[in-house]
Amino acid sequence: MADPELAAAVDENYFASFRIMCEAARKPVHESGGVLSCATGAPVAFLNIAFVTRQLERPEAALRESMAFFDGLGLPFVVRIREGVDPAAERAAERLGMPYSDTVPGMALPSIPPPPPVPAGLEIRTVGRGIDIPRFQGVIAEGFEMPIDLARQLFIEDVLVGAPGIEAYLGFADGLPVATSTLVRTGAVAGVYNVATLDSHRRRGIGEAMTWYAVQRGAEMGCVIGALQASEMGQPVYERMGFRVVAPYRTFHRPEV
């Protein structure tokens, strides 16, 4: 598959991941004029995103509408535009007081190979109802240095268990939960999200194993492509796994006043 097709597949999965999460948690989603605005309700800008999904006919008007949506909810937000999709929308964002801030690498694994062996002592389980939910919330809060109240707000049972196309996973070492990952399936794409490992268990290949597990679960369900958005720390790991950057997402962020 050529890179433009891979980029479109990564787009579809990324946009869907936020839509599914918001709808499962009964949070607002607004789509108009080529802008998909997803409000998780978290008081953190990068968790509320206005995605520019295509070239906009009226970029400034479409972005103003999205701004009004988030402002009406009292939420900070960012605008994300895949590089090359709509330079006019990028210029409009800056005119509206949202300068460029950073780029998030959208990566694709063009084909899904058999995974390597799981590190010794690691057991990976699919998250179920009950005690697994607070375990997942606790690990992801500590792993991402996130307030536990925010993790409880974002990763509720209706999102982790039962939302269409989503499976969540816990990694256990010595019987204790130490890592997380999430699969979001869209068509033939296995999107990997929420890969977190406790600091005490890093540099043991556990995060990579959690990523492989989500990708492989997707393959078992018919997916042929892996997708994810990489952090600076995670990108070299994903590159070793065979992922490559095909969809750089440029971020435009209204400075806090």
C-alpha positions in Angstrom: 0.0 0.0 0.0 1.3 3.4 -1.0 2.0 6.0 1.7 -1.0 8.3 0.8 -3.3 5.3 1.3 -1.6 4.4 4.6 -1.9 8.0 5.7 -5.7 7.9 4.9 -6.0 4.7 6.9 -4.2 6.2 9.9 -6.4 9.3 9.6 -9.6 7.2 9.7 -8.5 5.3 12.7 -7.2 8.3 14.7 -10.4 10.3 14.0 -12.6 7.2 14.9 -10.7 6.6 18.1 -11.8 9.9 19.5 -15.3 9.7 18.2 -15.8 6.2 19.6 -14.4 7.2 23.0 -16.5 10.3 23.3 -19.7 8.6 22.1 -19.2 5.7 24.5 -18.7 8.1 27.4 -21.6 10.3 26.2 -19.4 13.3 25.5 -20.1 15.9 22.8 -18.9 15.4 19.2 -19.5 18.0 16.5 -18.8 17.6 12.8 -19.3 20.3 10.3 -17.6 21.6 7.2 -14.7 19.1 7.3 -13.8 19.6 10.9 -14.5 16.9 13.5 -14.5 18.3 17.0 -14.3 15.7 19.9 -14.6 16.9 23.5 -13.6 14.4 26.1 -14.4 16.9 28.8 -10.9 16.8 30.2 -9.4 20.2 31.2 -6.4 19.4 29.1 -6.1 20.9 25.6 -4.6 17.9 23.7 -7.5 15.7 24.9 -10.0 17.8 23.1 -9.2 17.9 19.4 -10.6 19.6 16.3 -9.5 17.4 13.4 -9.4 18.9 10.0 -10.4 15.8 8.0 -10.1 17.2 4.5 -9.4 20.4 2.5 -11.9 23.0 3.8 -14.0 25.1 1.5 -14.3 27.9 4.1 -11.4 27.2 6.5 -11.8 30.3 8.7 -15.6 29.8 9.1 -15.2 26.1 9.8 -12.6 26.7 12.5 -14.6 29.5 14.1 -17.5 27.1 14.4 -15.2 24.5 16.1 -13.8 27.2 18.4 -17.4 28.2 19.4 -18.2 24.5 20.1 -15.3 24.1 22.6 -15.7 27.6 24.1 -19.4 26.8 24.7 -18.2 23.8 26.7 -15.5 25.8 28.6 -12.8 23.5 27.3 -9.3 24.1 26.0 -8.5 22.4 22.7 -6.1 21.9 19.9 -6.5 21.8 16.1 -4.7 19.0 14.3 -4.2 19.0 10.5 -2.2 16.3 8.7 0.7 17.8 6.9 -0.2 18.7 3.4 -3.9 18.2 3.8 -4.9 21.9 4.0 -2.2 24.6 4.2 -5.0 27.2 4.0 -6.6 25.9 7.1 -3.2 26.1 8.9 -2.9 29.8 7.9 -6.5 30.3 9.1 -5.8 28.7 12.4 -2.9 31.1 12.9 -5.0 34.1 11.9 -7.5 33.1 14.6 -4.9 33.1 17.3 -3.9 29.5 17.2 -0.2 29.3 16.2 1.6 26.1 15.3 3.0 24.3 18.4 4.2 20.8 17.5 3.9 17.8 15.2 2.6 14.4 16.3 4.0 11.5 14.2 1.2 9.3 12.8 2.8 6.0 12.1 1.8 2.9 10.1 2.9 -0.7 10.1 2.2 -1.6 6.5 1.8 -5.4 7.2 1.5 -7.2 10.5 4.1 -9.9 11.0 4.0 -12.6 13.7 5.0 -10.9 17.0 8.2 -11.7 18.9 8.0 -13.7 22.2 6.5 -11.9 25.2 9.2 -11.0 27.8 9.6 -13.6 30.5 7.3 -13.1 33.4 4.8 -10.8 31.6 1.2 -11.9 31.3 -1.2 -9.8 29.1 -5.0 -10.0 29.7 -8.0 -8.3 28.1 -9.6 -5.8 30.5 -13.0 -7.0 31.8 -15.5 -5.5 34.1 -15.0 -5.1 37.8 -11.6 -4.8 39.4 -9.8 -4.5 36.0 -11.2 -1.0 35.5 -9.5 0.7 38.5 -6.4 -1.3 37.8 -6.2 0.0 34.3 -6.9 3.6 35.5 -4.2 3.3 38.2 -1.5 2.1 35.8 -2.3 4.6 33.1 -2.4 7.4 35.6 1.0 6.5 37.0 2.5 5.6 33.6 1.5 8.9 32.0 2.0 10.9 35.2 -1.7 11.9 35.0 -3.9 12.7 38.0 -5.9 9.7 39.0 -9.2 11.7 38.8 -8.5 12.5 35.2 -7.8 8.8 34.4 -11.1 7.8 36.1 -12.9 10.5 34.0 -11.4 9.4 30.7 -11.1 5.6 31.0 -14.6 4.6 32.2 -16.0 1.1 31.9 -18.2 2.0 28.9 -15.1 3.0 27.0 -12.8 0.1 28.0 -15.4 -2.7 27.8 -18.1 -2.9 25.2 -17.4 0.2 23.0 -17.5 -0.9 19.3 -14.1 -1.9 18.0 -12.2 -1.3 21.3 -10.3 -3.7 23.5 -8.1 -2.7 26.4 -5.3 -4.7 27.9 -3.4 -5.0 31.2 0.1 -6.4 31.5 1.0 -8.2 34.7 4.4 -8.9 36.2 4.6 -10.9 39.4 0.9 -10.8 39.6 0.7 -7.0 39.7 -0.6 -4.7 36.9 2.3 -2.7 35.4 1.3 -1.8 31.8 -1.6 -0.9 29.5 -2.5 -0.7 25.9 -5.7 -0.3 23.8 -6.8 -1.5 20.4 -9.2 0.5 18.2 -10.3 -1.4 15.1 -11.5 0.4 12.0 -11.8 -1.6 8.8 -8.5 -3.3 8.2 -6.6 -1.1 10.6 -5.5 -2.0 14.1 -4.9 1.3 16.0 -2.8 1.1 19.1 -3.4 3.6 21.9 -2.7 4.2 25.6 0.6 2.3 25.8 1.9 3.0 29.3 4.3 1.2 31.6 5.1 1.9 35.2 8.5 3.5 35.6 9.6 0.6 37.8 9.2 -1.8 34.8 10.5 0.3 31.9 13.4 -0.7 29.7 12.3 -4.4 29.8 10.5 -4.5 26.5 7.1 -4.4 28.2 5.7 -1.4 26.3 6.8 -3.0 23.0 5.1 -6.3 24.0 1.9 -4.4 24.9 2.0 -2.8 21.5 2.5 -6.1 19.7 -0.3 -7.7 21.6 -2.8 -5.0 20.5 -1.6 -5.2 16.9 -1.8 -9.0 16.9 -5.3 -9.0 18.4 -6.3 -6.7 15.5 -4.7 -9.2 13.0 -6.8 -12.0 14.6 -9.9 -10.0 13.8 -8.9 -9.3 10.2 -6.7 -6.2 10.4 -3.7 -6.0 8.0 -2.3 -2.6 9.0 -1.1 -1.2 12.3 -1.4 2.4 13.2 -0.5 4.7 16.1 0.5 8.2 17.1 4.0 8.2 18.7 5.4 10.1 21.6 9.1 11.3 21.3 10.1 8.5 23.7 8.1 5.8 21.9 8.9 6.7 18.2 12.3 4.8 18.1 10.7 1.7 19.6 7.9 1.7 17.0 10.5 2.3 14.2 12.3 -0.8 15.4 9.0 -2.7 15.2 8.6 -1.7 11.5 6.3 1.3 11.9 7.1 4.4 9.8 5.8 8.0 9.8 3.2 8.5 7.1 0.9 11.1 8.7 2.6 13.9 10.6 -0.2 15.8 12.4 0.5 19.5 12.8 -0.9 21.0 16.0 -2.3 24.5 16.4 -2.9 25.6 20.0 -4.5 28.8 21.3 -2.1 30.1 24.0 -3.6 30.2 27.5 -4.2 33.8 28.7 
